[in-house]
């Protein structure tokens, strides 16, 4: 993808993915968002981890590349839970493979691919 934007909802859980390839180099940005309050999100790669324990609609898009120090070729794991407290919750887990590299002076590949497993 040369330059563009994308936005996907994952299952019925309330989790969404937003990505864009911006600027002349096609720099990748990748974030997750929720459509429900009191959700939680855990994100990791091969050597980093962060979480958002109170993931609310007001949190907006949460950048998942910068906190991980994402490399140009990275596999990112995530687990999302759609609420807090007692009872049953929808859980979504998955992996996103990002590729955002190119030789100097050329346009980045800017690729996002992955899969998710969710409960209904």
C-alpha positions in Angstrom: 0.0 0.0 0.0 1.6 3.2 -1.1 -0.2 5.7 1.0 -3.6 5.3 2.6 -5.8 4.8 5.6 -7.7 2.0 7.1 -10.2 1.4 9.9 -11.6 -2.0 11.0 -13.8 -3.2 13.7 -12.9 -6.6 15.2 -15.8 -8.8 15.8 -18.6 -7.8 18.2 -16.3 -6.8 21.0 -16.0 -3.1 20.6 -12.4 -3.1 19.6 -11.3 -1.2 16.5 -8.0 -0.8 14.6 -6.9 2.4 12.8 -3.9 2.7 10.6 -2.5 5.1 8.1 0.5 5.5 5.9 1.3 9.2 5.9 3.8 11.6 4.4 6.0 11.1 1.3 7.8 8.2 3.0 4.5 6.4 3.9 5.3 6.3 7.6 3.0 3.9 9.4 0.8 4.8 12.4 -1.3 2.1 14.1 -3.7 2.4 16.9 -6.5 0.6 18.7 -9.7 2.1 20.1 -12.7 0.9 22.0 -16.4 1.6 21.6 -17.3 0.7 25.2 -16.1 2.1 28.6 -14.3 0.2 31.3 -12.5 -2.1 28.8 -8.8 -3.2 29.2 -6.0 -3.6 26.7 -2.6 -5.4 27.0 -0.1 -5.1 24.1 3.3 -6.7 23.7 6.0 -7.5 21.2 9.2 -9.6 21.6 10.7 -7.4 24.2 8.1 -4.8 25.4 4.7 -4.6 27.1 2.2 -2.0 28.1 -1.4 -2.0 29.2 -4.4 0.3 29.5 -6.4 -0.9 32.5 -9.2 1.7 32.1 -9.7 1.8 28.3 -12.7 4.1 27.7 -14.2 5.6 24.6 -12.7 9.0 25.8 -9.3 7.4 25.5 -9.6 7.7 21.8 -7.0 6.0 19.6 -4.2 4.4 21.6 -0.9 4.4 19.6 0.5 0.8 19.9 3.7 1.3 17.9 5.5 4.1 19.8 5.3 2.6 23.4 6.7 -0.7 22.1 9.5 1.1 20.2 8.2 -0.9 17.2 10.8 -2.0 14.8 10.2 -1.9 11.0 9.3 -5.6 10.9 7.3 -6.4 14.0 4.8 -8.9 15.4 2.5 -7.2 18.0 0.3 -9.3 20.3 -2.8 -7.9 22.0 -5.6 -8.9 24.4 -8.7 -6.8 24.8 -11.5 -7.3 27.4 -14.7 -5.3 26.8 -15.6 -4.5 30.4 -14.7 -4.6 34.1 -16.3 -6.1 37.2 -18.0 -9.5 37.6 -19.7 -11.5 34.9 -18.9 -12.6 31.4 -16.9 -10.4 29.2 -16.0 -10.5 25.5 -12.3 -11.1 25.0 -10.4 -10.5 21.8 -6.8 -11.6 21.3 -4.7 -11.5 18.2 -1.5 -10.5 16.4 -0.7 -7.8 14.0 2.4 -8.0 11.7 3.6 -4.6 10.7 6.2 -3.9 8.0 7.3 -0.3 7.6 10.8 -0.3 6.0 12.4 0.8 2.8 15.8 1.7 1.6 16.8 5.4 2.0 15.1 7.6 -0.6 12.3 5.2 -1.5 8.8 4.8 -0.2 8.0 2.6 2.7 6.1 -0.7 2.2 3.7 0.3 5.1 1.9 -3.0 5.5 -0.4 -4.2 8.4 -1.7 -7.8 8.4 -2.9 -10.0 11.2 -5.6 -12.0 12.8 -7.9 -11.9 15.9 -9.9 -14.4 17.9 -12.9 -13.1 19.8 -15.7 -14.5 21.9 -19.4 -13.6 21.3 
